[in-house]
């Protein structure tokens, strides 16, 4: 009699586990998140490596604009 009760409880659990294993609705979203994180990491790496050069270019441009303004 206890085996019947256990099998009665185990069948819905097996069915639920089987449905979860076969359900792939979140897989596409997970792949998009992984791609977005990879792109963000690349953008941050580029910003860190070229940040000083870009800052220097903007400072040079700012100085040239100030120079032109003072000559007018």
N, C-alpha and C positions, 0 to 999 in steps of 0.2 A: 504494500500500500504506500509506503514512503517513496518507492521508485516512481509511482504514478504522479505523486505530488511534485517530486523533483523534475520529472520530465515535463510536467505542466508548467512549471516555472522556467525551465531551461529553454523550451521552445520559443517563447516570445523574446527571451534574451538573445538567443542565436539569430532570430529573425532581425532584431534591431541591430545587432553587430554586423550582419550581412548587408543590411541597408546602408549603414554608415560606411562600410568598406566600399560599396559600389557607388556611393554618392560622390560625384565629382563637380558639383556646382561651384564650389569655392576655389577650384583649381585655377581657373583662368584669372581670377582676381589676384590670387597669390603670385602668379607669374608676372602680372603687371606691376605688382608692388616690388618684386625683386628687380625688375628692369628699372623702375623709377629710382630705387635705392642705388643701383649701380650708376645710373646717370648722375645722381646727386653727388656720389663719391667722386666721380671723375670731375665734375664741375668744381667741387671744393678743392680738389688737388690742383687743378689749373689755377684757381684763384690764389691759392697759397704760393704756388711756385712762381707765378707771374705778377703777384700783387705789388711787389716793390717796383718793378719796371713800369707797371701801369700808373702807379702813384707818381713816379718820376716824370712820366709823360704829361700827366695832368698838371703837375707843379710847373713844368717848363711852359706849357701852354698858358697857364695862369700868369706867369711872369711876362710872357710875350704880350698878352692882352693888356696887362698893366703898363708895359712899355709903350705900346701903341696909344693907349689912352693918355699917357702923360705927354706924348709928342703932338697930340692934336691940340 
